[in-house]
Amino acid sequence: MENLKRQSKIHSIKHILKRTILISILAICICSTNEFLGKNEMVTTNCIPHTASLRYIEIDDSIPEKSLANNNYIGGNGTKKDPYVLSNYNFYRDDWYPIISIKNTRAFLVIENCKLRANYENSGIFIKYESNGIQIENSSNIVINNCTFESSGYGSGCSFSNSSNILVKNCQFDCLTWGIYCEYSSLISITDNEIIGKDCGVAILGSSSIFVEKNTIKEGYHGILSSNSTMNNYTDNLISDNYIGMSVKFSVQALITANRIFSNQYGLDIVNSIKTTIIGNVIKKNKEVGIILHSCLQNDILDNQISYSKWGIIFQPKEEEPIYAHLSIKYENIDNLVKNNTLTEIYRRGIVDSSGKNELVENSVILSLWWLIGLPLATILIIASSILALRSIRKHIEELQEIKLYEKNSIQNERIKELEEELKKYKELYDTLIKSDKK
């Protein structure tokens, strides 16, 4: 009996010793971990693991409790070498507030690998700097990378106001209104994104030095809409299946180059703008017009390929009813240069400049005859004969002018006047037939 008691005591003592040893080991581990966290500034001890879904995040560095430094979901310390990082979250919000709101911060921030969904009148990411005079030299100040935006309500995927030095890249936008909306901002780079904005893919208002490059922008009313802006660059984008591919209004020194503008109702729409350069674009299968200009001054249209449209390039006349009715024309197009463009398979007119105040140099125009299919045979024959008559009369006039009898010989002078009247009649007949086509 005593032996049993002794064995029971020994077993109890061993059990207590084991528990003591385990508790000591655990205490040592905790102390070591605390020491490591204290020495390593990059570790954020209050970060929640990136597996949770969130409703929204609100950041305002002018309010301490809402600052980036005090946000539980964001790692890093906000420096260039160690930026704040918001990564791998799923967001869903069904009211009209932004999902991610960022205000009044100069810190370096990266938002990546996040999915944002909304079904109300809100923006996915809303970035606003409310103070004037912000100066940020490093353009990677805020980076939005590899994120997905889905919205079935009124609002934008990303909205920037009074901000600068922002990069949006490798993101997908499928939004009911705007994909990206940028106002009164500068040094914004929008690169390698796929953007569907039913109202507008990329909207830019009152901004400068905006770079829109290598994006696919489709299925909106406007693919890109820029207004009251300066020195913006639009390069190597695919802009397709919109009503208006790209519209630049009341702007100065925009550069539009190496874009593919396909299958829109209207390709490029330039309104009241100065010194826009449109160079090296492929503008194809836009149903109505490849490029149309309204009240523009000193714009250059160079080395573009325009094909399969009713009209190639149109300088819209002053105070005439525009081809589409939502614009009023107040001024003429003056001193614009159209040089070395290739226009093929144009169904009506290649280049239309009724004012004669623009310079047209070394352009190649090949009209298409496919639009004749379906017209009455008599109409086709009249058009064909009028074309031949135009060529014959022009050739005859040129020959008479070459032998220098226009001013010296009154008989030849009268004959040329008769031919010019005949030329005018044929031209009027030809233009009437063309304008009546398919109306």
PyMOL commands that set and color helices and strands:
alter all, ss='L'
color gray80, all
select helices_A, chain A and resi 2-39+64-66+68-70+370-372+377-402+410-435
alter helices_A, ss='H'
color red, helices_A
select strands_A, chain A and resi 53-54+57-60+84-87+90-93+100-103+109-112+115-118+125-128+142-145+148-151+156-161+164-169+172-175+178-183+186-191+194-197+200-205+208-213+216-218+222-227+233-235+238-240+244-249+255-257+260-262+266-271+277-279+282-284+289-294+300-302+305-316+337-339+342-353+359-361+364-367
alter strands_A, ss='S'
color yellow, strands_A
deselect
rebuild
show_as cartoon
